[in-house]
Amino acid sequence: QVQLVESGGGSVQAGGSLRLSCAASGLFRQYAMGWFRQATGKEREFVAAIGWSGVTTYYADSVKGRFTISRDNVKRTMYLQMNSLKLEDTAIYYCAARNSPSYALSPGNYDYWGQGTQVTVSS
């Protein structure tokens, strides 16, 4: 049984930082992972993705230069370091995994999802 568990969300003032983690279990093949977010009243949107090896990454323009995605395959954990947070970063953040070593940008291309963690940025 595949399980993805996010942690690290919380409330922070604008300009601050948070580090999200996503612990994976039950996955035995090479799998790419990604972070998505959904703000109230909006559709789920892509944030960042990383390939199995951790070498290839991709970011949404809105977070490029502020967020860093990484993974530790020994610990089976993916991370999202979020710096210079803005009010518009407020959302529920979801981690996702897919049965492929290559990342994808569309939520529909991911096979497994975590339950989400709330990130709230205030002024």
Secondary structure as the mmCIF struct_conf table of DSSP 4:
data_model
#
loop_
_struct_conf.conf_type_id
_struct_conf.id
_struct_conf.beg_label_comp_id
_struct_conf.beg_label_asym_id
_struct_conf.beg_label_seq_id
_struct_conf.end_label_comp_id
_struct_conf.end_label_asym_id
_struct_conf.end_label_seq_id
STRN STRN1 GLN A 3 SER A 7
STRN STRN2 GLY A 10 GLN A 13
TURN_TY1_P TURN_TY1_P1 ALA A 14 GLY A 15
STRN STRN3 LEU A 18 SER A 25
BEND BEND1 GLY A 26 GLY A 26
BEND BEND2 ARG A 29 ARG A 29
STRN STRN4 ALA A 32 GLN A 38
TURN_TY1_P TURN_TY1_P2 THR A 40 GLY A 41
BEND BEND3 LYS A 42 LYS A 42
STRN STRN5 GLU A 45 ILE A 50
TURN_TY1_P TURN_TY1_P3 TRP A 52 SER A 53
BEND BEND4 GLY A 54 VAL A 55
STRN STRN6 THR A 57 TYR A 59
TURN_TY1_P TURN_TY1_P4 ASP A 61 ARG A 66
STRN STRN7 PHE A 67 ASP A 72
TURN_TY1_P TURN_TY1_P5 ASN A 73 ARG A 76
STRN STRN8 THR A 77 MET A 82
BEND BEND5 SER A 84 SER A 84
HELX_RH_3T_P HELX_RH_3T_P1 LEU A 87 ASP A 89
STRN STRN9 ALA A 91 ARG A 98
BEND BEND6 ASN A 99 SER A 102
BEND BEND7 LEU A 105 SER A 106
HELX_RH_3T_P HELX_RH_3T_P2 PRO A 107 ASN A 109
STRN STRN10 TYR A 112 TRP A 113
STRN STRN11 THR A 117 SER A 122
#
